[in-house]
Amino acid sequence: MKAVSAREAKHHFGQLIDEARAEPVVVEKHGRPVVVVLAVEEYQRLTGRTIEPSGKKREDER
């Protein structure tokens, strides 16, 4: 499992998202793991919970 610093995660957030879609990524602060970023599909598989869209309408739904 890949690990990145909080600073790196902040400055390269798009890359973090891309990497987390492939495998979970640990984010560390002061060298200690604080959170894990993972794909929504993996979260749903692990928890059995469904993630719904935020409710914001897309342009084509207005």
Backbone torsions as a table, in degrees:
resi	resn	phi	psi	omega
1	MET	NA	132.5	-178.8
2	LYS	-75.5	148.3	175.7
3	ALA	-128.6	140.0	176.9
4	VAL	-134.2	156.9	176.3
5	SER	-76.3	159.2	177.1
6	ALA	-60.4	-38.1	179.2
7	ARG	-62.4	-46.6	179.0
8	GLU	-62.7	-41.2	179.2
9	ALA	-61.6	-41.2	-179.9
10	LYS	-65.1	-46.0	-174.6
11	HIS	-79.6	-16.7	-179.0
12	HIS	-131.1	47.8	-173.4
13	PHE	-60.6	-41.0	178.8
14	GLY	-60.1	-41.1	178.2
15	GLN	-66.5	-39.3	177.6
16	LEU	-58.9	-44.4	178.4
17	ILE	-60.7	-47.2	179.8
18	ASP	-59.4	-43.9	-179.5
19	GLU	-67.4	-39.1	-179.0
20	ALA	-68.6	-23.5	176.2
21	ARG	-69.3	-25.8	-179.9
22	ALA	-90.1	-38.2	179.3
23	GLU	-160.6	152.8	179.3
24	PRO	-58.4	145.3	179.6
25	VAL	-124.2	127.8	176.9
26	VAL	-86.3	132.5	174.5
27	VAL	-106.4	127.4	-176.7
28	GLU	-111.2	145.5	174.6
29	LYS	-125.9	124.7	-176.2
30	HIS	55.7	36.1	176.4
31	GLY	79.5	3.6	-179.8
32	ARG	-114.6	136.6	179.1
33	PRO	-65.1	132.7	-179.7
34	VAL	-121.3	-33.6	178.0
35	VAL	-146.7	161.7	173.6
36	VAL	-122.5	129.6	176.8
37	VAL	-102.3	127.7	-179.8
38	LEU	-142.4	161.2	-179.7
39	ALA	-62.6	145.6	-179.7
40	VAL	-58.9	-34.5	178.7
41	GLU	-63.0	-39.0	178.5
42	GLU	-69.2	-40.4	176.7
43	TYR	-59.4	-46.8	-179.9
44	GLN	-62.7	-39.8	178.8
45	ARG	-64.0	-43.1	-177.2
46	LEU	-70.9	-37.2	-173.5
47	THR	-101.1	-20.8	-175.1
48	GLY	76.9	6.9	179.8
49	ARG	-98.5	146.2	178.2
50	THR	-99.6	135.7	176.4
51	ILE	-96.6	121.8	179.2
52	GLU	-93.8	154.3	174.5
53	PRO	-57.8	157.9	-173.5
54	SER	-67.6	-14.1	-179.5
55	GLY	100.1	-9.7	176.4
56	LYS	-71.3	132.9	-179.1
57	LYS	-82.7	140.1	174.8
58	ARG	-76.1	162.6	-179.2
59	GLU	-53.9	-40.9	-175.9
60	ASP	-77.7	-3.7	179.6
61	GLU	-102.1	-3.7	-177.0
62	ARG	-80.4	NA	NA
